[in-house]
Amino acid sequence: MLSASARLIRLLSLFQAQRSWTGADLAGRLEITERTLRRDVDRLRSLGYTVDSTSGVAGGYRLGAGTALPPLLLEDEEAIAVALGLGNPAGATGDIGNASMRALAKLEQLMPPRLRRRLDSVRSSVVPVMSDKSPVRLKAVSFLAEACTERLELRFGYRDHHDTVTERTAQPHRVVQTGRRWYLLAWDIAREDWRTFRLDRIVDAEPTGARFTPRRLPHGDVASYMEHALKVSPYLHHAQVLVHAPASALEPYLGWVSGTPQEAGDGATRIATGANSLDALSVWLGCLPYDFEVESPRELVEHIALVASRLAKAAVTPPSSHRKR
């Protein structure tokens, strides 16, 4: 005879194959008495399943709608993994992609309301740009996706390239997968600007208890913004510069740095760029044959002034110690 746990699994399997059964048929399939069957049905109900029963000669049992997915067979995090995989199969197209979407639709219909709400949060808040393996834990993805959906302000530590942790408070907008990386796209409250945070560098994220009104994302949709942001996000220093020249005239110089040019009107171009040192940004800007204005950060403006003074001094002062004799 099967154990009690094995019988529950078998009972759920029978309900998924056929939603309505007579008590006698179920008891016969499980090789138990109808009294034991009643106890097993009560156990299913205690686990959150809706099992309707009717008495009389034609009486029996029916598994209620929205309860066919057994949580004891598929844990919450496993269900999230299935939803992510089916919703964005790795490079799948044609029949495989279509089958994945059909399977996802069936899966969502069968899920209990509590689990379906979690999956709805993941589907509405996670934007897969590319597919690849990632070390990020699904629990973190689920937590941040729900924070996006529920508009929960978050507090967390964030490790930079040098493993230095800074405290951040942010309003999460979307969770984005791109290649092996997962990012949280959020409004950084202290910096008053949009930021992308790598999930594997976020430490001890927790809600502050405050809620927020979503802000309008620049560059339109999430995918467009991330394509723009990830061109400069790996760098330690970021800058936004307005160059008084059309984008076509800047093409020979854009290969020197990472950046995204945008037409700013009146023949000017706004460039968001980044580098691992302020020296690199200063030298690149100094080599441009066009006037420019540094819109951010202030540190770059000060550094350009420092570099400019050194270059000016070197340009007018002949070397004394190495002068040819």
C-alpha positions as CSV (number, residue, x, y, z in Angstrom):
1,M,0.0,0.0,0.0
2,L,1.2,3.5,-0.8
3,S,2.2,5.9,2.0
4,A,0.0,8.8,2.9
5,S,2.3,11.3,1.0
6,A,2.5,9.1,-2.0
7,R,-1.3,8.7,-2.0
8,L,-1.7,12.5,-2.1
9,I,0.5,12.8,-5.1
10,R,-1.3,9.9,-6.8
11,L,-4.6,11.5,-5.9
12,L,-3.6,14.8,-7.4
13,S,-2.4,13.1,-10.5
14,L,-5.7,11.4,-10.9
15,F,-7.6,14.7,-10.5
16,Q,-5.4,16.3,-13.1
17,A,-6.1,13.5,-15.6
18,Q,-9.9,13.6,-14.8
19,R,-11.4,16.4,-12.6
20,S,-14.5,14.4,-11.5
21,W,-14.5,11.0,-9.9
22,T,-16.9,8.9,-7.9
23,G,-15.6,7.9,-4.4
24,A,-15.7,4.2,-5.3
25,D,-13.6,4.7,-8.4
26,L,-11.0,6.8,-6.6
27,A,-10.8,4.4,-3.7
28,G,-10.4,1.6,-6.2
29,R,-7.6,3.3,-8.1
30,L,-5.7,4.0,-4.9
31,E,-6.5,0.6,-3.4
32,I,-7.8,2.2,-0.2
33,T,-11.2,2.3,1.6
34,E,-13.6,5.2,1.0
35,R,-13.1,6.2,4.6
36,T,-9.3,6.6,4.0
37,L,-10.1,8.5,0.8
38,R,-12.2,11.0,2.8
39,R,-9.2,11.6,5.1
40,D,-6.9,12.1,2.1
41,V,-9.3,14.5,0.6
42,D,-9.4,16.4,3.9
43,R,-5.6,16.6,3.8
44,L,-5.7,18.1,0.3
45,R,-8.2,20.7,1.5
46,S,-5.9,21.6,4.4
47,L,-3.1,22.2,1.9
48,G,-5.3,24.8,0.1
49,Y,-6.9,22.7,-2.6
50,T,-10.6,23.2,-3.4
51,V,-12.1,19.7,-3.6
52,D,-15.8,19.7,-4.0
53,S,-17.8,16.7,-2.9
54,T,-21.4,15.5,-3.5
55,S,-23.3,12.7,-1.7
56,G,-25.7,10.1,-2.9
57,V,-25.6,7.4,-5.5
58,A,-24.0,9.6,-8.1
59,G,-21.9,11.5,-5.6
60,G,-18.1,11.8,-5.8
61,Y,-15.3,14.4,-5.8
62,R,-14.2,17.2,-8.1
63,L,-11.1,19.3,-8.0
64,G,-12.0,23.0,-8.0
65,A,-10.8,25.4,-10.6
66,G,-7.4,27.0,-10.0
67,T,-6.1,24.2,-7.8
68,A,-4.7,21.7,-10.3
69,L,-1.0,22.7,-9.8
70,P,0.2,20.9,-6.6
71,P,2.5,23.2,-4.5
72,L,4.0,20.1,-2.8
73,L,5.2,19.0,-6.3
74,L,6.2,22.5,-7.6
75,E,7.5,25.0,-5.1
76,D,7.0,28.7,-5.6
77,E,10.6,29.4,-6.8
78,E,10.4,26.4,-9.1
79,A,7.1,27.8,-10.6
80,I,8.8,31.2,-11.1
81,A,11.7,29.4,-12.9
82,V,9.3,27.6,-15.2
83,A,7.5,30.9,-16.0
84,L,10.7,32.7,-16.8
85,G,11.9,29.7,-19.0
86,L,8.6,29.3,-20.8
87,G,8.1,33.0,-21.3
88,N,11.6,33.5,-22.7
89,P,12.9,30.2,-24.1
90,A,16.7,30.5,-24.9
91,G,16.7,31.6,-28.5
92,A,13.7,29.5,-29.3
93,T,11.6,30.3,-32.3
94,G,9.0,28.6,-34.5
95,D,7.4,25.5,-33.0
96,I,9.5,25.4,-29.8
97,G,8.7,29.1,-29.0
98,N,5.0,28.6,-29.8
99,A,4.8,25.5,-27.6
100,S,6.5,27.3,-24.8
101,M,4.0,30.1,-24.9
102,R,1.1,27.6,-25.0
103,A,2.5,25.7,-22.0
104,L,2.9,29.0,-20.1
105,A,-0.7,29.9,-20.8
106,K,-1.9,26.5,-19.5
107,L,0.3,26.7,-16.5
108,E,-1.0,30.1,-15.4
109,Q,-4.6,28.9,-15.8
110,L,-4.0,26.0,-13.4
111,M,-2.2,27.9,-10.7
112,P,-3.7,28.8,-7.3
113,P,-4.5,32.5,-7.0
114,R,-1.6,33.2,-4.6
115,L,1.0,31.7,-6.9
116,R,-0.6,33.2,-10.0
117,R,-0.2,36.7,-8.5
118,R,3.5,36.1,-7.9
119,L,3.9,35.0,-11.5
120,D,2.0,38.0,-12.8
121,S,4.5,40.2,-10.9
122,V,7.4,38.4,-12.5
123,R,5.8,38.6,-16.0
124,S,5.0,42.3,-15.7
125,S,8.2,43.4,-14.1
126,V,10.9,41.2,-15.6
127,V,12.1,42.3,-19.1
128,P,14.3,39.6,-20.8
129,V,16.5,41.4,-23.3
130,M,18.7,38.3,-24.0
131,S,18.9,34.8,-22.7
132,D,21.9,33.1,-21.0
133,K,22.8,31.4,-17.7
134,S,23.0,33.7,-14.7
135,P,24.2,33.2,-11.1
136,V,21.4,35.4,-9.7
137,R,19.0,33.6,-7.3
138,L,15.4,33.4,-8.4
139,K,14.3,34.4,-4.9
140,A,16.0,37.8,-5.4
141,V,14.4,38.1,-8.9
142,S,10.9,37.4,-7.4
143,F,11.4,39.8,-4.4
144,L,12.5,42.7,-6.6
145,A,9.8,42.0,-9.2
146,E,7.2,42.2,-6.5
147,A,8.7,45.4,-5.3
148,C,8.4,46.8,-8.8
149,T,4.7,45.7,-9.0
150,E,3.8,46.9,-5.5
151,R,5.8,50.2,-5.9
152,L,7.8,49.5,-2.7
153,E,10.7,51.8,-2.0
154,L,13.8,49.7,-1.2
155,R,17.0,50.2,0.9
156,F,20.1,48.1,0.1
157,G,23.8,48.0,0.0
158,Y,25.5,48.1,-3.4
159,R,29.0,46.8,-4.1
160,D,31.0,48.7,-6.8
161,H,33.9,47.5,-8.9
162,H,36.2,47.7,-6.0
163,D,33.9,45.8,-3.6
164,T,33.1,49.0,-1.7
165,V,29.6,48.9,-0.4
166,T,27.4,52.1,-0.4
167,E,23.9,52.5,1.0
168,R,21.2,53.1,-1.6
169,T,17.6,54.0,-1.4
170,A,15.7,53.5,-4.7
171,Q,12.3,53.2,-6.3
172,P,12.4,50.0,-8.4
173,H,11.0,50.1,-11.9
174,R,11.9,46.9,-13.7
175,V,14.1,43.8,-13.4
176,V,16.0,43.3,-16.6
177,Q,17.9,40.2,-17.9
178,T,20.5,40.9,-20.5
179,G,23.0,38.1,-21.3
180,R,24.4,36.6,-18.1
181,R,23.5,39.7,-16.1
182,W,20.4,40.7,-14.2
183,Y,19.8,44.3,-13.4
184,L,17.4,46.4,-11.3
185,L,16.4,49.5,-13.1
186,A,15.4,52.0,-10.5
187,W,15.3,55.7,-9.5
188,D,18.1,56.5,-7.1
189,I,16.6,58.9,-4.6
190,A,19.9,60.4,-3.2
191,R,21.4,60.9,-6.7
192,E,18.0,62.0,-8.2
193,D,18.6,60.0,-11.4
194,W,17.9,56.6,-13.0
195,R,20.4,53.9,-12.2
196,T,21.0,50.3,-13.2
197,F,22.1,48.0,-10.3
198,R,23.5,44.5,-11.0
199,L,21.5,42.0,-8.9
200,D,24.6,40.1,-7.9
201,R,26.0,43.3,-6.3
202,I,22.8,44.2,-4.3
203,V,23.2,43.4,-0.6
204,D,20.4,42.9,1.9
205,A,17.6,44.6,0.0
206,E,14.5,45.4,2.1
207,P,11.5,47.7,1.9
208,T,11.6,51.0,3.7
209,G,7.9,50.9,4.2
210,A,7.2,53.8,1.8
211,R,5.5,53.5,-1.5
212,F,6.0,55.7,-4.6
213,T,4.4,57.0,-7.7
214,P,6.2,55.6,-10.8
215,R,8.3,58.0,-12.8
216,R,8.4,58.3,-16.6
217,L,11.3,56.4,-18.0
218,P,13.6,58.2,-20.4
219,H,14.4,56.8,-23.9
220,G,10.9,55.3,-24.1
221,D,10.6,51.6,-23.4
222,V,12.7,49.5,-21.0
223,A,14.7,47.7,-23.7
224,S,15.7,50.9,-25.4
225,Y,16.8,52.5,-22.1
226,M,18.8,49.5,-21.1
227,E,20.5,49.3,-24.5
228,H,21.5,52.9,-23.9
229,A,22.5,52.5,-20.2
230,L,24.6,49.4,-20.6
231,K,26.9,51.0,-23.0
232,V,28.3,53.1,-20.1
233,S,27.2,51.3,-16.9
234,P,30.3,49.1,-16.6
235,Y,32.5,52.1,-16.0
236,L,33.4,53.9,-12.8
237,H,32.7,57.4,-14.0
238,H,29.7,58.5,-16.1
239,A,29.2,61.8,-17.9
240,Q,26.6,63.6,-20.0
241,V,28.0,66.2,-22.4
242,L,26.4,68.6,-24.9
243,V,28.6,68.9,-28.0
244,H,27.9,71.8,-30.4
245,A,28.2,69.6,-33.5
246,P,25.9,67.2,-35.3
247,A,26.1,63.5,-34.5
248,S,27.4,62.7,-38.0
249,A,30.4,65.0,-37.4
250,L,31.2,63.2,-34.2
251,E,31.2,59.7,-35.6
252,P,35.1,59.5,-36.0
253,Y,35.5,60.3,-32.3
254,L,32.7,58.1,-30.8
255,G,34.9,55.0,-31.3
256,W,37.3,56.3,-28.7
257,V,34.7,55.9,-25.9
258,S,31.5,54.1,-25.1
259,G,28.5,56.3,-25.5
260,T,25.1,57.0,-27.0
261,P,24.7,60.2,-29.1
262,Q,21.3,62.0,-29.3
263,E,20.3,65.0,-31.4
264,A,19.7,67.9,-29.1
265,G,18.5,70.5,-31.6
266,D,20.3,73.5,-33.1
267,G,23.0,71.3,-34.6
268,A,24.0,70.0,-31.1
269,T,24.5,66.5,-29.8
270,R,24.0,65.2,-26.3
271,I,26.3,62.2,-25.4
272,A,26.0,59.9,-22.4
273,T,29.4,58.2,-21.9
274,G,31.6,56.6,-19.4
275,A,35.2,55.7,-18.6
276,N,37.2,54.2,-15.7
277,S,39.0,57.5,-15.0
278,L,38.3,61.2,-15.2
279,D,41.6,61.6,-17.1
280,A,40.3,59.5,-19.9
281,L,37.1,61.5,-20.2
282,S,39.0,64.8,-20.0
283,V,41.5,63.8,-22.7
284,W,38.7,62.6,-25.1
285,L,36.8,65.8,-24.6
286,G,39.9,67.9,-25.1
287,C,40.6,66.2,-28.4
288,L,37.2,67.1,-29.8
289,P,37.4,69.8,-32.4
290,Y,34.1,71.3,-31.2
291,D,32.9,73.3,-28.3
292,F,31.1,71.3,-25.6
293,E,29.4,71.7,-22.2
294,V,29.7,69.1,-19.4
295,E,26.2,68.7,-18.0
296,S,27.3,66.2,-15.3
297,P,29.1,65.3,-13.2
298,R,30.6,68.4,-11.5
299,E,33.8,66.5,-10.7
300,L,34.5,66.1,-14.4
301,V,34.3,69.9,-14.9
302,E,36.8,70.4,-12.1
303,H,39.1,67.8,-13.5
304,I,39.0,69.3,-17.0
305,A,40.1,72.6,-15.4
306,L,43.0,70.9,-13.7
307,V,44.1,69.1,-16.8
308,A,43.7,72.3,-18.8
309,S,46.0,74.2,-16.5
310,R,48.6,71.6,-16.7
311,L,48.5,71.5,-20.5
312,A,48.6,75.3,-20.7
313,K,51.6,75.4,-18.4
314,A,53.4,72.7,-20.5
315,A,52.6,74.6,-23.7
316,V,54.2,77.9,-22.6
317,T,57.0,76.8,-20.2
318,P,60.1,75.3,-21.9
319,P,61.7,72.4,-20.0
320,S,64.6,73.6,-18.0
321,S,66.2,70.5,-16.7
322,H,66.2,68.6,-20.0
323,R,67.1,71.5,-22.3
324,K,69.7,70.6,-24.9
325,R,73.1,72.0,-24.3
